[in-house]
Amino acid sequence: MDNLATTYQYIADILSFETPNSKLEKSISDPTFNWDIIVIEGSKQLVLPAIYCRLKAKQLLHLLPEELINYLEEITNINRFRNLRILNQVHSISQILNQHNIDHVFLKGTALLASGYYNDEGERMIGDIDILVEKSEVYNAFDILKNSGYNKTFGFAYNKKDFRHLDRLISENELAAIELHTELLNKRHWPLMNMPSILKSKKIKNTIPIPNTHDLSQHLILSWQLNDKGHYYNIISLKSIYDLISIETYKDKNHIDTLLNSKYGQSYLVLAKYYFTEFSDITSNNYMTYRGFFHKMKMSFKPLRVVINYIKLITIFITSRLHLIYTNKSYTKHIIKEKFLNKINLFKSF
């Protein structure tokens, strides 16, 4: 039996606000408790700082090896310093866009950070700064930010038709790159989120525009399920569930009912329910029971998990490339050019 499901459960118990301290203390005080696997999987799930902050809040750090405490503390301190710099960056970007009357909202990690949802600014790991901009203003916003110091761009080797965001904007003087969005999901799923409504119903938190709580949590769920293929692979994101717990999505019965009307919401919630006490009151239907059963099977048997994920990876790779060849001339030209350049380089190597 593989212990990955057990490892995820331990991490979920650490992150949860409702798991009894006595239960967690009993688990992690066992001399055989494997902290190495917790660190490995916590790092993969991008929740190491959150693990440290929750253990500190639960007053259980004394049960960890001293070397591990120092390691987690250092990572959290570095992440906190980085987040505070990113938060200053967010204020600066918003000020620039406001000066030019560009309607915008910050998304995901930066929205959560700007809203003060976390007890410690070091809890949440953040990559890029994602910003939703009204579609007719996005290229104007792109040029404005480019002229404001974000003068380096990073895009794709071919034209991405109807992609959800423009090329990344990068400044040599700032930590995080910017992605300006006109959509939040891949094209086939655009109808699931209404961009004008998100902009219209935004909230201002600490002078920063962010989506309302419903839209924020909806984006966190669908981004993982669809953009990151969580639904396709039937896998969990402990980071995104911790985000939802931090904004108390599980207490919003109306929102939970809305999520239960969608297969993507159902498949997300059944895994949240499996690991986190906060979602334990959700009633599973037949589809959710089916999804949960196969998730448990995959998590319990590593050979099965590897084979299934490999087959799914190959399948989606082939089908997506065939679709690009059929629908995107730029991609086809890119492939031909790459093959041509490879042959030239091979010839030069002789």
Secondary structure, DSSP 8 states (H G I E B T S, - for coil): ---HHHHHHHHHHHH-SSS-HHHHHHHHTSTT--HHHHHHHHHHTT-HHHHHHHHHHTT-GGGS-HHHHHHHHHHHHHHHHHHHHHHHHHHHHHHHHHHTT--EEE-HHHHHHHHT-SSSTTSS---SEEEEE-GGGHHHHHHHHHTTT--EEE--SS--TT-SB--EEE-TT-SS-EEEES-SS-GGGGGGS-HHHHHHT-EEETTEEE--HHHHHHHHHHIIIIIS-HHHHT---HHHHHHHHHTTGGG-HHHHHHHTTSHHHHHHHHHHHHH-GGGTT----HHHHHHHHHHHHHHH-HHHHHHHHHHHHHHHHHHHHHHHHHH-HHHHHHHHHHHHHHHHHHHHT-
